[in-house]
Amino acid sequence: MDTIEYFSDFLRKIGAPNFLAMGIAVIVLWLLISGIRKGLKGGQKDDGPDQEGED
């Protein structure tokens, strides 16, 4: 139970809206970086083993 209290205190210090905004910013940054990496690789389509026989 101490961990929950410490986490609750942590959220109060930084503020819940700030915590939410940081989480959203991290997700957007991750998607942006992964998109750039995929673009640099040439956007090659990954053909898995289940797609080999399809016409």
RAKA-V294537 format. One record per run of one state. SS is the DSSP state (helix for helix, strand for strand, loop for the rest). FROM is the first residue (numbers start at 1). LEN is the number of residues. If there is no record, write none. Layout:
ss->SS from->FROM len->LEN
ss->SS from->FROM len->LEN
//
This chain:
ss->loop from->1 len->1
ss->helix from->2 len->13
ss->loop from->15 len->1
ss->helix from->16 len->25
ss->loop from->41 len->8
ss->helix from->49 len->3
ss->loop from->52 len->4
//
